[in-house]
Amino acid sequence: MRFLGEVPGLILLALVLALLIKTFVVQAFYIPSPSMQPTLKPGDRVLVSKIPYYLGEPGRGDVVVFVDPDRSTAPDRGLIGGALHWLSQGLGVTSPDNQDFIKRVVGLPGDEIWAKGGEVYVNDVAIDEPYLTQMTRDFARTTVPEGMLFVMGDNRANSLDSRFPEPGGLGFVPIDNVVGQAFLIVWPPSRMSGL
């Protein structure tokens, strides 16, 4: 009887711990599209650590999850409605207001980026991209603004990324929109590996 009386408290404690871990430490994400192939395939599930970016900013080559930079589609719920939505989202009952994306960081604030002859250049130096299986189409020089990132999918022929400005494209990604760094494929078991 004593144990049964403790069960509701244990369940509540487990829910609070799970919510805190998902919010501040690590979260699982589902890969819905082929934009990061061959690194990530549709249907993969990855773990994303939120800790690295508490201590610093994303680095070139990091695979990051970020919230869609277009926040105009999010409804205004007010303080109480927003808190309830955050709680239900954390428990997995509702979906987020804005779509999450996963891409690779190619350019940091102040970097000048372009592609020519299948190579991507950052600050006049061709970068090594061993994860690619196809060449990158040429695109014009662009400078990454302060507080922003230039991101690209590994599947360069099928990725909506920073090469395509808004509206209609993704454009630059605010660093503040980055959720965390993907570090491990956890599903399916046959593809379990680090990133």
Buried (B, 14 or more C-beta within 10 A) or exposed (E): EEEEEEEEEEEEEEEEEEBEEBEEEBBEBEBEBBBBBEBBBEEBBBBBBBEBBEEEBBEBEBBBBBBBBEEEEBEEEEEEEBEEBBEEBBEEEEEEBBEBBBBBBBBBBEBBBBBBEEBBBBEEEEBEBEBBEEBBEEBEEBBBEEEBBBBBBBBBEEBBBBBEEEEEEBBBBBBEBBBBBBBBBEBEEEEEEEB
